[in-house]
Amino acid sequence: MAFATNVDQVLDPGLMLTNCSLSYDAKSITLEAQMDCSIAVLGVGLACTDDSPDGCISMRDALCKLKSIRGNLFKADRARKIKL
C-alpha cells in the first residue's frame, strides 16, 4: 500500500504510545504487529471512502477484512504479516 510508508504522518503519535503494552491471552503483542494492524485498518477505512459509491468496498467486505485483521493480530504466530 502506498500510504503505508507515510503512516506516521496520518496516525496520531499518542495512539501508538497507548499501544506499547498491549497483550492478548497473556502474550504481548509486538509494536510491529500493532503497526501492521493500524495500517491494515486504515487501508480498510480508505477503501470505504472513495468519491464514487461504486469505487468503495461493500460493508460486508469491510467487515470481513476487519475480522481478518483482528484474527491476525491475536494469532500467536506473528510470522505472517497482516494482509488486506
PyMOL commands that set and color helices and strands:
alter all, ss='L'
color gray80, all
select helices_A, chain A and resi 2-9+13-18+31-47+53-55+59-74
alter helices_A, ss='H'
color red, helices_A
select strands_A, chain A and resi 23-24+27-28
alter strands_A, ss='S'
color yellow, strands_A
deselect
rebuild
show_as cartoon
